[in-house]
């Protein structure tokens, strides 16, 4: 973003910070600086799904985010998570390590088909809102680690009994 020139005497809508800088009045003090979250600052007290561990990094709790949630998911070796979806949230996944498999029910075929997306480091996966899915780590020795970002400020997780649309309720 380029600098905005404010003519002398035309400071309506701006406030002066303690350092003397003029900033738009609608930007509250908590959102004027970058926030750093080191690995030791990740929070494990977020909604969990059996078979995996979610760690919260960027959220309202950690940095005052208002529209974004970002964190890590760890899936141990030879493990499959429980079935779940993320409500109205879009989810973006980046594979850091391991070869996780993402499983969903493809209902656009003639018959519902359980579909597996096999991934590796550097791959991205998009999970649309409300889509029931699960993560699997078929590797017998290494955990899979992914970074996730969601379009909702909190990590919405609705655990399901089965990989099915029957229990999905649109808010």
C-alpha positions as CSV (number, residue, x, y, z in Angstrom):
1,X,0.0,0.0,0.0
2,X,1.4,3.4,-0.9
3,X,1.7,6.2,1.7
4,X,-1.2,8.6,2.0
5,X,-0.4,12.3,2.1
6,X,-2.5,14.2,4.6
7,X,-2.4,18.0,4.0
8,X,-1.7,20.1,7.0
9,X,-4.9,20.9,8.9
10,X,-6.8,18.0,7.3
11,X,-6.5,15.4,10.0
12,X,-10.1,14.4,10.4
13,X,-10.5,10.7,10.8
14,X,-6.9,10.3,12.0
15,X,-5.4,10.0,15.5
16,X,-1.9,10.6,16.7
17,X,-0.1,7.7,18.3
18,X,2.2,8.1,21.4
19,X,5.1,8.0,18.9
20,X,3.6,10.9,17.0
21,X,2.4,9.0,13.9
22,X,-1.0,9.7,12.4
23,X,-3.0,6.6,11.8
24,X,-6.7,6.1,10.6
25,X,-8.9,6.4,13.7
26,X,-10.8,3.2,13.0
27,X,-7.6,1.1,13.4
28,X,-7.5,0.1,17.0
29,X,-4.1,0.0,18.9
30,X,-4.1,-3.8,19.0
31,X,-4.0,-4.0,15.2
32,X,-1.2,-1.5,14.4
33,X,1.7,-3.9,14.7
34,X,2.7,-7.2,13.2
35,X,2.3,-10.1,15.6
36,X,4.8,-13.0,15.9
37,X,3.8,-16.4,17.1
38,X,6.8,-18.7,17.6
39,X,6.3,-22.5,17.8
40,X,6.2,-22.4,21.6
41,X,3.3,-20.0,21.4
42,X,0.9,-22.4,19.6
43,X,-2.2,-23.3,21.6
44,X,-3.6,-26.9,21.8
45,X,-6.9,-25.9,23.5
46,X,-8.9,-25.9,20.3
47,X,-11.6,-28.2,19.0
48,X,-10.0,-31.6,18.3
49,X,-10.9,-34.6,16.1
50,X,-9.9,-38.1,17.2
51,X,-6.7,-39.2,15.4
52,X,-5.1,-35.8,15.0
53,X,-3.9,-32.8,17.0
54,X,-4.7,-29.2,16.0
55,X,-2.5,-26.3,17.2
56,X,-3.8,-22.8,17.0
57,X,-1.4,-20.1,15.8
58,X,-3.2,-17.1,14.3
59,X,-6.6,-16.3,15.8
60,X,-8.5,-13.9,17.9
61,X,-7.1,-15.5,21.1
62,X,-3.5,-15.3,19.9
63,X,-3.1,-12.1,17.9
64,X,-6.6,-10.5,17.8
65,X,-7.5,-11.7,14.3
66,X,-11.0,-10.9,13.4
67,X,-11.5,-12.9,10.2
68,X,-8.8,-15.6,10.0
69,X,-7.8,-18.7,11.8
70,X,-4.5,-20.5,11.0
71,X,-2.7,-23.4,12.7
72,X,-1.1,-26.8,12.4
73,X,-2.5,-30.3,12.3
74,X,-0.4,-33.3,13.2
75,X,-1.5,-36.8,12.2
76,X,0.5,-39.6,13.8
77,X,1.9,-42.5,11.7
78,X,-0.6,-45.2,10.7
79,X,-3.6,-43.0,11.8
80,X,-6.9,-41.9,10.4
81,X,-8.8,-39.0,11.9
82,X,-12.5,-39.2,12.7
83,X,-14.9,-37.9,10.0
84,X,-15.7,-34.2,10.4
85,X,-16.5,-30.9,8.6
86,X,-15.7,-27.2,9.2
87,X,-19.1,-25.6,8.9
88,X,-19.3,-22.5,6.8
89,X,-15.6,-22.1,6.8
90,X,-13.4,-22.6,3.7
91,X,-10.2,-24.4,4.6
92,X,-6.9,-24.2,2.9
93,X,-4.3,-26.9,3.7
94,X,-0.5,-26.8,2.9
95,X,1.4,-30.1,3.4
96,X,4.6,-29.5,5.4
97,X,5.8,-33.1,5.9
98,X,4.6,-36.6,5.4
99,X,2.1,-37.9,2.8
100,X,-1.3,-37.4,4.2
101,X,-4.4,-38.6,2.4
102,X,-7.6,-36.5,2.4
103,X,-10.8,-38.6,2.1
104,X,-14.2,-37.3,1.1
105,X,-17.4,-38.6,-0.4
106,X,-17.8,-37.6,-4.0
107,X,-21.5,-37.3,-4.5
108,X,-21.3,-35.9,-8.1
109,X,-20.8,-39.3,-9.5
110,X,-23.6,-41.8,-10.4
111,X,-23.1,-43.3,-7.0
112,X,-21.5,-41.7,-3.9
113,X,-17.8,-42.7,-4.0
114,X,-15.2,-42.5,-1.3
115,X,-12.4,-40.5,-2.9
116,X,-8.8,-40.3,-1.7
117,X,-6.5,-37.4,-2.5
118,X,-2.9,-38.5,-1.8
119,X,-0.5,-35.6,-1.1
120,X,3.1,-34.8,-0.3
121,X,5.2,-31.9,1.0
122,X,4.5,-28.7,-0.9
123,X,0.9,-29.7,-2.0
124,X,-2.2,-27.7,-1.3
125,X,-5.7,-28.9,-0.7
126,X,-8.9,-26.8,-0.6
127,X,-11.8,-28.0,1.5
128,X,-15.1,-26.3,0.7
129,X,-17.6,-25.4,3.5
130,X,-19.6,-28.3,5.0
131,X,-17.8,-31.1,3.1
132,X,-17.5,-34.2,5.3
133,X,-13.9,-35.5,5.2
134,X,-11.1,-37.1,7.2
135,X,-7.3,-37.1,7.1
136,X,-5.3,-40.3,7.0
137,X,-1.6,-40.9,7.4
138,X,-0.8,-44.3,5.9
139,X,3.0,-44.0,6.6
140,X,3.8,-46.5,9.3
141,X,6.8,-44.5,10.7
142,X,6.4,-40.7,10.2
143,X,3.8,-38.2,11.3
144,X,2.2,-35.9,8.8
145,X,2.1,-32.2,9.5
146,X,0.0,-29.6,7.6
147,X,-0.7,-25.9,8.0
148,X,-4.3,-24.9,7.8
149,X,-6.0,-21.6,7.3
150,X,-9.7,-21.0,7.6
151,X,-12.0,-18.1,6.6
152,X,-13.6,-18.0,10.0
153,X,-11.8,-16.6,13.0
154,X,-12.4,-19.7,15.1
155,X,-11.6,-23.3,14.2
156,X,-15.0,-24.7,13.4
157,X,-15.0,-28.5,13.7
158,X,-18.1,-30.6,13.6
159,X,-17.2,-34.3,14.3
160,X,-19.4,-36.9,12.4
161,X,-20.2,-40.5,13.1
162,X,-19.6,-41.4,9.4
163,X,-18.4,-40.0,6.1
164,X,-21.8,-38.9,5.1
165,X,-23.8,-35.8,4.3
166,X,-26.7,-37.0,6.4
167,X,-25.7,-35.2,9.6
168,X,-24.5,-32.0,7.9
169,X,-26.7,-28.9,8.8
170,X,-26.1,-25.7,7.0
171,X,-26.2,-22.7,9.4
